[in-house]
Amino acid sequence: MSRLWNIAVVGATGAVGAQMIECLEERNFPVGKIKCLASNRSAGEVLEFNGKAVLVEELTHDSFEGMDIALFSAGGERSREFCPSAAKAGVVCIDNSSAWRMDEDVPLVVPEVNPQAIAGYRKKGIIANPNCSTIQMLVALKPLHDFGTIKRIVVSTYQAVSGTGKKALDELRVQAGELLNGRPAKNEVYPHRIAFNCLPQIDAFCDNGYTKEEMKMVNETAKIMGADIRTTATCVRVPVFFGHSESVNVETVKKITVQKARELLSAAPGVELVDNPQENEYPMAIDAAGADLTLVGRIREDESIDNGLNLWIVADNLRKGAATNAVQIAELLIKDYLK
Ligand SMILES: NC(=O)c1ccc[n+]([C@@H]2O[C@H](COP(=O)([O-])OP(=O)(O)OC[C@H]3O[C@@H](n4cnc5c(N)ncnc54)[C@H](OP(=O)(O)O)[C@@H]3O)[C@@H](O)[C@H]2O)c1
């Protein structure tokens, strides 16, 4: 029988953590022991893995003894504090927060785009999962870049509230209910009402007027693609529960026709082409939710420049944008690196 691996899920009670547990089950990851870690608020709660009850334990520096891989999704502070303890115990950390993404000794990996970067995990024992919006964009753009060399990306996102975690899911649900019943809606998670509204702010503002989320897309794209691609982003939170949508414009060195783009994307790993405008078929958040593929459609030549394309890219932010990407990295780790 092939080897089993002991997995710690840090932030197991959260929106991403729950999906991680589901992904490990669905993909039949060879799990020996599973340890579900969260704050002391949830310690003692019971979760389920492969039909068996698992008690949630409080995350401490001693949580990692005997584990092989830790999947972190408990916020940047916890990742900064606890990934080094896990790594010291010989555990490889795959971190979903932004804490380690731009550290030059930590690889930032999308398996369909730069799987070879995983080898760099040895320096710190940490691999970073990119931002959800960056992951889905690059899964779709990699085959286009390989063919025509992308010079510039202009992206506008339409991001679901699940990207903020479980409290934001409740905020949209409660606000929508209150407003539909003619009552005022309170906001706590977001600075303004999210129900029936769009917020052109995701995360805090930087000195240059962009938000941190926008700068993550710029900086992470450069790190992952390792190419001279200039990116500019506008990130918007929309009242959708699951699935981020993106309007993406790319300028390439070599011309890519719509037909060629469709051909490249049809053959690309992790991509599903949904591009049949005559039948009103295009990617939508409601279709991406619960799936692992990145949906791409509305492919048009940008008629305002010589070599440009417009695309509409949609994926489930909790799955390909977080949990699935992390579990795919773990699969590559045990296949090619860990003994
Ligand atoms: N949501 C997304 O689409 C997405 C995508 C990519 C990356 N991420 C990243 O993943 C992380 C989690 O996001 P989420 O959406 O799952 O958030 P969430 O639903 O709010 O869940 C947060 C998780 O972290 C745990 N936690 C909080 N404080 C803790 C502490 N002091 N010690 C131990 N555990 C603690 C929570 O445990 P309790 O239940 O005990 O509070 C919970 O399990 C964040 O870093 C986020 O940036 C999220």
The ligand as a Tripos MOL2 file, in Angstrom:
@<TRIPOS>MOLECULE
LIG
   48    52     1     0     0
SMALL
NO_CHARGES

@<TRIPOS>ATOM
      1 N1        -12.1960   33.1210    1.3360 N.am      1 LIG1
      2 C1        -11.4390   33.0720    0.2690 C.2       1 LIG1
      3 O1        -11.8960   33.0620   -0.8930 O.2       1 LIG1
      4 C2         -9.9620   33.0260    0.4010 C.ar      1 LIG1
      5 C3         -9.2240   32.7710   -0.7260 C.ar      1 LIG1
      6 C4         -7.8470   32.6950   -0.6190 C.ar      1 LIG1
      7 C5         -7.2690   32.8660    0.5990 C.ar      1 LIG1
      8 N2         -8.0230   33.1200    1.7110 N.ar      1 LIG1
      9 C6         -7.3290   33.2920    2.9750 C.3       1 LIG1
     10 O2         -7.6090   32.1930    3.8410 O.3       1 LIG1
     11 C7         -7.6680   32.6230    5.1950 C.3       1 LIG1
     12 C8         -8.9890   32.2330    5.8450 C.3       1 LIG1
     13 O3        -10.0430   32.7660    5.1140 O.3       1 LIG1
     14 P1        -11.5510   32.3060    5.3280 P.3       1 LIG1
     15 O4        -12.2760   32.9660    4.2330 O.co2     1 LIG1
     16 O5        -11.6690   30.8180    5.4810 O.co2     1 LIG1
     17 O6        -11.8970   33.0050    6.7410 O.3       1 LIG1
     18 P2        -12.9690   32.5770    7.8620 P.3       1 LIG1
     19 O7        -14.1440   31.9200    7.2520 O.co2     1 LIG1
     20 O8        -13.1780   33.8090    8.6690 O.co2     1 LIG1
     21 O9        -12.1890   31.4920    8.7460 O.3       1 LIG1
     22 C9        -11.0790   31.8300    9.5430 C.3       1 LIG1
     23 C10       -10.5050   30.5900   10.1720 C.3       1 LIG1
     24 O10        -9.3420   30.9690   10.9200 O.3       1 LIG1
     25 C11        -9.4910   30.5310   12.2710 C.3       1 LIG1
     26 N3         -8.8720   31.4510   13.2200 N.ar      1 LIG1
     27 C12        -9.1520   32.7550   13.4070 C.ar      1 LIG1
     28 N4         -8.4270   33.2540   14.4280 N.ar      1 LIG1
     29 C13        -7.6590   32.2240   14.8940 C.ar      1 LIG1
     30 C14        -6.6980   32.0890   15.9440 C.ar      1 LIG1
     31 N5         -6.3720   33.1090   16.7320 N.pl3     1 LIG1
     32 N6         -6.1200   30.8840   16.1260 N.ar      1 LIG1
     33 C15        -6.4450   29.8290   15.3550 C.ar      1 LIG1
     34 N7         -7.3590   29.9060   14.3440 N.ar      1 LIG1
     35 C16        -7.9480   31.0810   14.1160 C.ar      1 LIG1
     36 C17       -10.9840   30.5020   12.4900 C.3       1 LIG1
     37 O11       -11.2690   29.6770   13.6020 O.3       1 LIG1
     38 P3        -12.5610   29.9730   14.5370 P.3       1 LIG1
     39 O12       -13.7160   29.3620   13.7930 O.co2     1 LIG1
     40 O13       -12.2180   29.2720   15.7870 O.co2     1 LIG1
     41 O14       -12.6810   31.4620   14.6750 O.co2     1 LIG1
     42 C18       -11.4430   29.9140   11.1640 C.3       1 LIG1
     43 O15       -11.2390   28.5130   11.1410 O.3       1 LIG1
     44 C19        -7.3830   34.1150    5.1650 C.3       1 LIG1
     45 O16        -6.0070   34.3140    5.3580 O.3       1 LIG1
     46 C20        -7.7640   34.5100    3.7670 C.3       1 LIG1
     47 O17        -7.0830   35.6520    3.3190 O.3       1 LIG1
     48 C21        -9.3630   33.1830    1.6340 C.ar      1 LIG1
@<TRIPOS>BOND
     1     1     2 1
     2     2     3 2
     3     2     4 1
     4     4     5 ar
     5     4    48 ar
     6     5     6 ar
     7     6     7 ar
     8     7     8 ar
     9     8     9 1
    10     8    48 ar
    11     9    10 1
    12     9    46 1
    13    10    11 1
    14    11    12 1
    15    11    44 1
    16    12    13 1
    17    13    14 1
    18    14    15 2
    19    14    16 1
    20    14    17 1
    21    17    18 1
    22    18    19 2
    23    18    20 1
    24    18    21 1
    25    21    22 1
    26    22    23 1
    27    23    24 1
    28    23    42 1
    29    24    25 1
    30    25    26 1
    31    25    36 1
    32    26    27 ar
    33    26    35 ar
    34    27    28 ar
    35    28    29 ar
    36    29    30 ar
    37    29    35 ar
    38    30    31 1
    39    30    32 ar
    40    32    33 ar
    41    33    34 ar
    42    34    35 ar
    43    36    37 1
    44    36    42 1
    45    37    38 1
    46    38    39 2
    47    38    40 1
    48    38    41 1
    49    42    43 1
    50    44    45 1
    51    44    46 1
    52    46    47 1
@<TRIPOS>SUBSTRUCTURE
     1 LIG1         1 GROUP 0 **** ****
